[in-house]
Amino acid sequence: MRLNLNIQKTIEYMEQKGWSEADLAEKIGVSRVQVYRVLRGQRAPGNEFIAGLLNACRELGLNDLFIFEEPLPVGNNARISTLNEKVSANEPASSH
């Protein structure tokens, strides 16, 4: 699965916070040149960039900051829902 940075959303967030590219680079722990290249689509964000950006932009989530090339696979949430349904079906009726 590959993530693409939502460049527009990232730039809007930077403007809202009053951050320059150098400020963002410092906050996420990468070079200013790397931020420059990623924001212009010249380079894909690496793991360090992704983790740092998520940490620096806590008000935004993964789905706000990144665009998934492929749909996410069904994960544990689907299994947990199924398990909860099975448990609920086996519970005795309450006597309220």
C-alpha positions in Angstrom: 0.0 0.0 0.0 1.4 3.4 -1.0 0.6 6.7 0.6 0.6 10.0 -1.2 0.8 13.2 0.7 -2.3 15.4 0.5 -0.1 18.4 -0.4 -3.0 20.9 -0.5 -4.2 20.0 3.0 -0.7 20.0 4.4 0.0 23.5 2.9 -3.3 24.8 4.3 -2.4 23.5 7.7 1.0 25.1 7.6 -0.6 28.4 6.6 -3.1 28.1 9.4 -0.3 27.5 11.9 2.0 30.2 10.4 4.7 27.6 9.6 7.3 27.9 6.9 8.8 24.9 5.2 11.8 25.3 7.5 9.5 25.3 10.5 7.7 22.1 9.3 11.1 20.4 8.6 12.2 21.2 12.2 9.0 19.9 13.7 9.1 16.6 11.8 12.8 16.1 12.1 13.8 16.1 8.4 15.7 18.5 6.2 14.1 21.6 4.7 15.1 20.3 1.3 13.2 17.1 1.9 10.1 19.1 2.8 10.5 21.3 -0.3 10.8 18.2 -2.5 7.8 16.4 -1.0 5.6 19.4 -1.1 6.3 19.9 -4.8 5.8 16.2 -5.6 9.4 15.7 -6.5 9.9 13.0 -3.8 7.6 10.6 -2.0 7.4 11.0 1.8 9.4 8.3 3.6 8.5 6.6 6.8 10.4 9.2 8.9 8.6 12.0 7.1 5.2 10.3 7.5 5.6 9.6 11.2 7.0 13.1 11.9 4.2 14.8 10.0 1.5 12.8 11.9 3.2 13.8 15.2 3.5 17.5 14.2 0.0 17.7 12.9 -1.9 16.0 15.7 -5.2 17.8 14.9 -5.3 16.1 11.5 -5.5 12.4 11.0 -3.9 10.0 8.6 -6.9 10.3 6.2 -6.5 14.1 6.2 -2.8 14.2 5.5 -2.5 11.3 3.1 -4.2 9.8 0.1 -4.2 6.0 -0.3 -3.6 4.7 -3.8 -5.6 1.6 -3.0 -8.5 1.0 -0.6 -7.4 -0.1 2.8 -7.8 -3.8 3.5 -10.5 -4.9 6.0 -8.7 -5.2 9.3 -9.4 -6.1 12.8 -12.4 -3.8 13.1 -14.4 -6.1 10.9 -13.4 -9.1 12.9 -14.1 -7.3 16.2 -17.6 -6.4 15.0 -18.3 -10.0 14.0 -17.1 -11.2 17.4 -19.2 -8.7 19.2 -22.3 -9.8 17.2 -21.6 -13.4 18.1 -21.1 -12.6 21.8 -24.3 -10.5 21.9 -26.3 -13.3 20.3 -25.2 -15.7 23.0 -25.9 -13.4 25.9 -29.0 -14.2 28.0 -31.8 -11.7 27.8 -31.8 -9.1 30.6 -34.7 -9.1 33.0 -35.4 -5.3 33.1 
